[in-house]
Amino acid sequence: MSAYAILDLKIFDKEKLQEYKKVAPEIIKKFDGKIIVRGGESNTVEGNWTPERVVIIEFPTYEIANQWWNSDEYKKATELRKKGANTNVLIIDGI
């Protein structure tokens, strides 16, 4: 069963975020992850959630998604991301 990592980024330094964007996709691939949403136009139709940039990554399983998140490689990438954006992250099991 697939699982998803959902990231809601509030970017404050686009140049610093570029460093993260150079390394993150390869780490995601190592865990059989696939980016299925990265930015794009969005429209809040209910509630007050106003994400600036949403990224959704699909993984084969919930366990693999959590292994990716907790991996030493991704922890290093996370430090790069934090230099350019504040992020809310959710890992959720699919159906």
Residue frames as qw, qx, qy, qz and C-alpha x, y, z in Angstrom:
[[0.000, 0.889, 0.458, 0.000, 0.00, 0.00, 0.00],
 [0.407, 0.525, -0.024, 0.747, 1.41, 3.38, -1.00],
 [0.384, -0.718, -0.345, 0.468, 2.18, 6.14, 1.46],
 [0.323, 0.778, 0.172, 0.510, 2.67, 9.84, 0.93],
 [0.425, -0.372, -0.227, 0.793, 4.88, 12.56, 2.31],
 [0.127, 0.855, 0.383, 0.326, 3.14, 15.91, 2.09],
 [0.471, -0.239, -0.148, 0.836, 5.28, 19.01, 2.52],
 [0.059, 0.929, 0.338, 0.140, 3.91, 22.54, 2.87],
 [0.614, -0.062, -0.047, 0.785, 6.76, 25.00, 2.35],
 [0.004, -0.984, -0.152, 0.092, 6.89, 28.69, 3.20],
 [0.747, 0.267, 0.026, 0.609, 9.94, 29.85, 1.25],
 [0.226, -0.942, -0.050, 0.243, 12.03, 32.68, 2.65],
 [0.133, -0.713, 0.538, 0.428, 15.26, 32.21, 0.65],
 [0.869, 0.442, 0.033, -0.218, 14.88, 30.76, -2.86],
 [0.421, 0.690, -0.584, 0.076, 18.64, 30.60, -3.46],
 [0.272, -0.404, 0.810, -0.328, 19.26, 28.54, -0.33],
 [0.802, 0.140, 0.433, -0.388, 16.36, 26.25, -1.24],
 [0.693, 0.594, -0.353, -0.207, 18.05, 25.51, -4.58],
 [0.041, 0.514, -0.839, 0.171, 20.80, 23.66, -2.69],
 [0.567, 0.000, 0.719, -0.403, 18.16, 21.33, -1.25],
 [0.768, 0.487, 0.123, -0.397, 16.49, 20.85, -4.62],
 [0.414, 0.637, -0.637, -0.135, 19.80, 19.66, -6.09],
 [0.056, 0.318, -0.923, 0.208, 20.18, 16.76, -3.64],
 [0.564, 0.014, 0.555, -0.611, 16.69, 15.78, -2.48],
 [0.804, 0.313, -0.160, -0.480, 15.38, 14.08, -5.66],
 [0.537, 0.382, -0.752, 0.036, 18.20, 11.51, -5.73],
 [0.120, -0.168, 0.820, -0.533, 17.64, 10.65, -2.08],
 [0.685, 0.163, 0.265, -0.659, 13.92, 10.25, -2.71],
 [0.736, 0.384, -0.461, -0.312, 14.67, 7.91, -5.64],
 [0.224, 0.353, -0.874, 0.247, 16.89, 5.73, -3.42],
 [0.297, 0.081, 0.781, -0.543, 13.79, 4.99, -1.34],
 [0.119, 0.339, 0.855, 0.373, 11.66, 4.29, -4.44],
 [0.100, 0.658, 0.431, -0.609, 9.89, 7.59, -3.95],
 [0.298, 0.423, 0.553, 0.653, 8.22, 9.52, -6.73],
 [0.044, 0.325, 0.207, -0.922, 7.43, 13.23, -6.62],
 [0.187, 0.513, 0.796, 0.262, 3.83, 13.52, -7.83],
 [0.009, 0.945, 0.280, 0.170, 3.16, 17.18, -6.94],
 [0.559, -0.238, -0.082, 0.790, 5.75, 19.95, -6.77],
 [0.014, 0.282, -0.012, -0.959, 4.36, 23.43, -6.57],
 [0.006, -0.384, -0.774, -0.504, 1.83, 24.29, -9.19],
 [0.301, -0.332, -0.067, -0.892, -1.29, 26.36, -8.98],
 [0.223, -0.315, -0.886, 0.256, -3.60, 25.70, -6.06],
 [0.320, -0.440, -0.190, -0.817, -6.90, 27.05, -4.88],
 [0.001, -0.090, -0.820, 0.565, -8.07, 26.83, -1.28],
 [0.345, -0.345, -0.577, -0.655, -11.77, 26.08, -1.61],
 [0.652, -0.652, -0.298, -0.247, -12.56, 25.62, 2.08],
 [0.756, -0.493, -0.163, 0.399, -10.89, 26.53, 5.33],
 [0.021, -0.985, 0.148, 0.082, -7.98, 28.86, 5.86],
 [0.766, -0.239, 0.405, 0.437, -5.04, 26.74, 4.71],
 [0.427, 0.891, -0.084, -0.132, -2.97, 28.89, 2.34],
 [0.810, -0.236, 0.329, 0.425, 0.06, 26.85, 1.36],
 [0.110, 0.806, -0.332, -0.477, 2.74, 28.60, -0.63],
 [0.456, 0.466, -0.713, -0.260, 4.32, 25.51, -2.14],
 [0.853, -0.176, 0.383, -0.307, 3.06, 21.94, -1.73],
 [0.321, 0.445, -0.817, -0.176, 5.13, 18.87, -2.52],
 [0.879, -0.129, 0.288, -0.356, 3.65, 15.36, -2.44],
 [0.197, 0.494, -0.839, -0.116, 5.92, 12.34, -2.66],
 [0.928, -0.068, -0.063, -0.362, 4.62, 8.81, -3.13],
 [0.076, -0.497, 0.858, -0.099, 6.45, 5.87, -1.55],
 [0.501, -0.009, -0.824, -0.266, 5.73, 2.14, -1.88],
 [0.586, -0.483, -0.645, 0.088, 4.88, 1.76, 1.82],
 [0.376, -0.898, -0.035, -0.227, 4.46, 3.76, 5.01],
 [0.813, -0.463, 0.137, 0.325, 7.55, 2.06, 6.44],
 [0.660, 0.249, 0.223, 0.672, 9.70, 3.09, 3.48],
 [0.043, 0.847, 0.159, 0.505, 8.43, 6.68, 3.68],
 [0.563, -0.821, 0.077, -0.055, 9.49, 6.81, 7.32],
 [0.833, -0.169, 0.198, 0.488, 12.85, 5.20, 6.53],
 [0.443, 0.591, 0.186, 0.648, 13.43, 7.95, 3.94],
 [0.219, -0.897, -0.065, -0.378, 12.50, 10.68, 6.42],
 [0.687, -0.701, 0.193, 0.022, 14.74, 9.26, 9.15],
 [0.882, 0.231, 0.020, 0.410, 17.69, 8.41, 6.91],
 [0.499, -0.540, 0.071, 0.674, 21.02, 10.12, 7.53],
 [0.340, 0.192, 0.484, 0.783, 21.09, 11.25, 3.90],
 [0.076, -0.721, -0.503, -0.470, 17.73, 12.98, 4.09],
 [0.466, -0.773, -0.271, 0.334, 18.47, 14.50, 7.49],
 [0.443, -0.276, 0.219, 0.825, 21.42, 16.29, 5.83],
 [0.101, 0.408, 0.552, 0.720, 19.14, 17.46, 3.01],
 [0.292, -0.795, -0.532, -0.027, 16.61, 18.66, 5.58],
 [0.438, -0.597, -0.084, 0.667, 19.22, 20.98, 7.04],
 [0.228, 0.028, 0.430, 0.873, 19.65, 22.53, 3.58],
 [0.121, -0.611, -0.652, -0.433, 15.88, 22.90, 3.21],
 [0.390, -0.756, -0.433, 0.298, 15.60, 24.64, 6.57],
 [0.364, -0.327, 0.103, 0.866, 18.01, 27.33, 5.32],
 [0.026, -0.059, -0.465, -0.883, 15.48, 28.32, 2.66],
 [0.506, -0.343, -0.447, -0.653, 12.01, 27.40, 3.91],
 [0.398, -0.143, 0.679, -0.599, 9.84, 26.73, 6.92],
 [0.476, 0.047, -0.760, -0.441, 8.05, 23.44, 6.36],
 [0.704, -0.126, 0.478, -0.511, 5.16, 21.43, 7.73],
 [0.345, 0.281, -0.853, -0.274, 5.46, 17.72, 6.87],
 [0.776, -0.070, 0.391, -0.490, 3.02, 14.85, 7.12],
 [0.177, 0.217, -0.925, -0.257, 3.62, 11.19, 6.27],
 [0.680, 0.069, 0.326, -0.653, 0.36, 9.39, 5.72],
 [0.351, -0.003, 0.926, 0.137, -0.54, 5.82, 4.85],
 [0.381, 0.129, -0.433, -0.807, -2.56, 5.44, 1.66],
 [0.738, 0.081, 0.472, -0.475, -5.54, 3.22, 0.98]]
